[in-house]
């Protein structure tokens, strides 16, 4: 009498082990990516709070936007006059 047990052959063990290993590796990779993202967000917020490079870059962008708005307002004023 031979019994056909599911885990009797190496192929059946590999068929179960390989997908499980892939799932574990993918989960670990996603967890690391998520932690990197949180770390980057935290660093950006700390830079803004401390007024370092991140905050200064935003101020420069704001200055450019303000200058453009002033130019547009001056152009509209010239057109109205």
Residue pairs with C-beta under 8 A, 6 or more apart in sequence:
6 12
7 13
7 16
44 54
47 53
47 54
47 55
48 54
48 55
48 58
